[in-house]
Amino acid sequence: MQESLFRDREDRPGTAEDGDGHSEQPHVVSIGGLDPTGGAGLVRDLLTAEALGAKAILVGTAWTRQDESGVKGVEPRSPGMVRAGLAQALAACPPSRTAVKIGMVASGGIAAAIVSGLHAWQGPVVFDPVMGASAGGSLFDGAPADMLPLVRRSTLVTPNLEEAAWLTGRAVETLDHARHAAQALAGLGPAAVLVKGGHLPGAATDVLCSSAGERLFEGTRLPGRNPRGTGCALATAIAIGLARGQPLEQAVGGAKVWLAGRIQAAVTIGNTRYL
């Protein structure tokens, strides 16, 4: 059984006592795009943080126009505005209880601005390299090389199979492919890589590759259509676990258990399932 996302000594989600007996809420600085449907992106990150008792500080990279049928348009923010927003967000958070989560970056210029804005940041960084919406359509205008500086800067990178293939330039269609892709991406410099296996044939197995070696997280496929925003929610939940000071494997395992429960309880509105 996976460990809980919350440590046993915590009385309720989102609080933990420090050495002086004071309660300090974990924070997550979420960098990403605005999905007006609320199914993914910054809104999903905010809802995830709220569900897990954390405080989210949001840094927008783009306004998107999308729905259950796919992306209709993207309007990126300027890299300078993104960097300024990131600096303000980091200054507002307690460094010892904060993690950064990066989702949609929209362009190579914005990716470079985020890397620059994190130059002095020493806390955990979780990067979910969003290329497009699950229903279709591009959310990133650039080449894989534009994202690699963010990959190198991250504590954990969480690509799905398509994103792992795009970043490595190799087909990622089987569990062995996912294992090789995780190793290849880890070799670029991040502390760890989690290749998500939701689209693998058979079992939905995620591959975690870190300095501690390889660990497989086997998941059970749940009935029904996939809800929107699962990748956003997973990366944010992991970031919150790291902000609480959890070891990486505990943060990943706990986030996966929490997300599985949310998927089971997902609601359908129109043709779309929401967490």
C-alpha positions, 0 to 999 in steps of 0.5 A: 500500500502506498503511503498517505500524502499526509504525514501521520503527525499532521492533524488535518490536510495542509498543516504541520507543526514546525520546531517551535510548535507553530503551524505553517501551511505548505505553499505551491507556486503554480506557473501555467496557462488559464483554461477557461473551462476550469478543467486543467491548468491554473484553475485545476492547480488552485483546486488541487491545492485547496483540496490538499490544504495548501496555498497556491500562488499563481503565475500565468503564462497564457490565456487559452481558448479551449473546451472538451473538443480541443484548443482553439487559441492561445495568447501568451503573456510576455516573458518579462511579465512572467518573470516579474510575476514569478519573482513576486510569487516567490517573495510571498512564500516561505522558502522552507515550505514551498515548491514550484510547479510548472505546467504550460509555458507557451513559448521558448521565450517564456521557458527561458524567463522561468529558468532565469527567474528560478536562478536563486531558488533552492526549493523543489521544482516539479515540471509537467512539460505540457505540449497540448490539451488532452482533447487535442491542439498545441499549447507550446510554440517551440522546439524540444530544445526550448524546454530542455533548460527547464528539464535540467532545472527541475527536481522532478519532470513528469511527462506523459508518453507523448511528451517523453517521446517529443523531448527525447526524439524516440518512440515511447509506446511500451513500458520498456520505451518508458523506462529508457525515456526516463533514463534518457531524460534523467541523464539531462540533469533533473534530479528525477523523472516520472514518465506517466504510463496512463496511455500504455497498453495493459497496466497503467505503470508510471516509471520513476527514475532518480539517483536512488534507481528506478521504481515502478508505480503500478496503477489500476485502470478505472472505468469511464472516460479520463477526466481532464486535468489529471496531469496538472493535478498529479504534478501539483499534488507531488509538489505539495508533498515535496513542500511538506518535506516528504521524500520524493517517492512518498510524495509521488506515491501519495499523490497517485493514491489521492488522484486515484480517489479523485478519478473514482469520484469524478463527475460528468458535465456534458461530454466531459469528466471533471476531477 
